[in-house]
Amino acid sequence: MRALIAAFAASVLLAIPMAPAQMQIAQIQIKEGAPVAAPTKTPQPETSGGDKRNPEPHIYKLGEHLSEAYGSYEIVDNWQREKLVAPPEGHHWVRYGENYMLVTATDGLIKRIVRAS
């Protein structure tokens, strides 16, 4: 009976589709040849806003382009210290307020968003 319950539970869990952000991360890792490892921070669909200096921060969403028009951001060189996954070739991490975003180096297309804290 236990084996039957375990088999049923496994079939149900495998039938649940991935969320769009999870699919996008998997596609990035496959396309860029990055090692498939569990991320250390949970992906988010959008940012929590800018920083305290910007009273009306912009809320970035996946697929949007990073812009200085919405406030300043910092390129993160030491992604290991921040417990972020290695950026694929042609990408880098930026910090915007309390968020980290994985963006393309050429046009700033946002591929992944995680909370900094």
Sequence and secondary structure as in RCSB ss.txt:
>XXXX:A:sequence
MRALIAAFAASVLLAIPMAPAQMQIAQIQIKEGAPVAAPTKTPQPETSGGDKRNPEPHIYKLGEHLSEAYGSYEI
VDNWQREKLVAPPEGHHWVRYGENYMLVTATDGLIKRIVRAS
>XXXX:A:secstr
 HHHHHHHHHHHHHHS   HHHHHHHHHHHHHT      SS EESB     TT SS    BTT B  GGG   EE
ES TTTTT     TTEEEEEETTEEEEEETTT BEEEEEE  
